[in-house]
Amino acid sequence: MDYFPLIHTNIWDAVIGVPVVLCVTQLIKVFCRVPSPYVPVIALAAGNIVSIVFGHHEHVYAGIFMGFFYGYAAMGSFSSTKTSLRAYRTKHEPYS
């Protein structure tokens, strides 16, 4: 029976993996004119590719598992930054 490998996460997963997925997703979104409903799928695919190829190439299962974390973390970071900026701009609009 093939056991799921022990996954050791470290600071490099958050410092390198997630920002790389975020940048790749934004570049694809800008240059390929992807409709908004497909952007999360691209983020998950990019997260899995980055995780399998660079982060966890020893075990494909661990790479897929961590790839979803990379993709979802990139989506959450982008979404929270976008929401915060919108709220800031709405709160600090100059009065007409």
C-alpha angles and dihedrals in degrees: 000000000000110000124209108256123247108259118213111195119196140178091274090068089063098033098047110011101052097042091048090053090046093051094045091049093050092047092051090046093052101040100038098039094230116188114248098249090061098051095087090053089052091049092052092047091048090047092053093046093049092045097047097041101038112012110036107012092145093069123030093198092055090046092054092045094050092040090066089053091050092050096045092045090052091049092048094048092051094045095048092047091049092049092047093050092049091051092047093050092047092049094047101042113137115248115251 
